[in-house]
């Protein structure tokens, strides 16, 4: 099935012309709209026609999905995309976007994301150690490409990572509110469970304990 700009526009509820401007990186649409269009195009499998460029000028942003809800319910991945795109252009690189579906063929997807690129940036929000092992077994371990994982980390292999200090962040946020005189502070807990969420909950509970509050 061939995906068209009209299909993308329909999914996002915007005009076809807005999609065209965004896909061709022309003025006339906001940065937020352009990011939404690029991400939706990648999700739908739309192939963006661009001028051929050298292999060492490509950086690929890979959005890893398994449960999907954790990543897709937030705008974090599109914010990250904007930062990658701006910095890549600054250093003369072109950005590519791919989703990686843990339920699909790993070998084929790894071959796709590592083709014609000099580096990978992986949004690893939903990545677990078992996924790292599977990726290595399916060919990633044989590919000599720099890789950075964002929003997660692992100790089972040597992967550069960029992570937030979730525990301390939640701890300081709750501590600040309690020190300001608030009698209690709640925690809205997601039904999805990933390491980042567990770390934030630990920080929240630590602050409560230090202020003599129960953990419930």
Order of alpha helices (4+ residues) and beta strands (2+ residues): alpha-alpha-alpha-beta-alpha-alpha-beta-alpha-beta-alpha-beta-beta-alpha-alpha
